[in-house]
Amino acid sequence: MAFREKYMRHEAAFDEIFDLTDEWNFSDDMRTLREFLGLTEEEEDVWISESDEALEALLEKERDTQAGR
């Protein structure tokens, strides 16, 4: 299960993304980092063009929307 799915289910803290990024960096995985983490193109763009905090806020907003909050 990819990071994004685990995060949306409250099964992973946001900081896990950094360990997974390191894991991907030292692996032979042929997927892009976005694919490896399960992020959408929009999420990847926010992460790259803005910040870690902006990505976390975007994911939290979506997670809250899915939860009906």
C-alpha positions as CSV (number, residue, x, y, z in Angstrom):
1,M,0.0,0.0,0.0
2,A,1.4,3.4,-1.0
3,F,2.0,6.2,1.4
4,R,-0.9,8.3,0.2
5,E,-3.4,5.6,0.8
6,K,-2.0,4.8,4.2
7,Y,-2.0,8.6,5.1
8,M,-5.7,8.9,4.0
9,R,-6.6,6.0,6.2
10,H,-4.8,7.6,9.2
11,E,-2.3,4.7,9.1
12,A,0.8,6.8,8.5
13,A,2.1,10.1,9.8
14,F,3.1,12.7,7.2
15,D,6.7,12.4,8.3
16,E,6.8,8.9,6.9
17,I,7.0,10.4,3.4
18,F,10.7,11.4,4.1
19,D,11.7,7.9,5.0
20,L,10.0,6.5,2.0
21,T,11.7,9.1,-0.2
22,D,15.0,8.0,1.1
23,E,14.0,4.4,0.5
24,W,13.1,5.2,-3.1
25,N,16.3,7.1,-3.6
26,F,18.4,4.1,-2.7
27,S,16.3,1.5,-4.6
28,D,16.2,0.2,-8.1
29,D,12.4,0.9,-8.3
30,M,11.6,2.0,-11.9
31,R,8.5,4.0,-10.8
32,T,8.7,7.7,-10.4
33,L,8.7,9.0,-6.8
34,R,5.1,10.2,-7.4
35,E,4.0,6.7,-8.4
36,F,6.0,5.1,-5.5
37,L,4.2,7.3,-3.0
38,G,0.9,7.1,-4.7
39,L,0.6,10.9,-5.1
40,T,-1.6,12.6,-7.7
41,E,0.0,15.0,-10.2
42,E,-1.5,17.9,-8.4
43,E,0.0,16.8,-5.1
44,E,3.4,16.3,-6.7
45,D,3.2,19.8,-8.2
46,V,2.3,21.4,-4.8
47,W,5.2,19.5,-3.2
48,I,7.7,20.5,-5.8
49,S,6.6,24.1,-6.4
50,E,5.6,25.0,-2.8
51,S,6.7,23.0,0.2
52,D,6.4,19.9,2.3
53,E,4.0,21.8,4.5
54,A,1.8,22.8,1.5
55,L,1.6,19.1,0.5
56,E,0.7,18.1,4.0
57,A,-2.1,20.8,4.1
58,L,-3.5,19.6,0.8
59,L,-3.5,16.0,1.9
60,E,-5.2,16.9,5.2
61,K,-7.8,18.9,3.4
62,E,-8.6,16.0,1.1
63,R,-8.6,13.5,4.0
64,D,-11.0,15.7,6.0
65,T,-13.3,16.0,2.9
66,Q,-13.4,12.3,2.5
67,A,-14.2,11.9,6.2
68,G,-17.2,14.2,5.7
69,R,-15.8,17.1,7.8
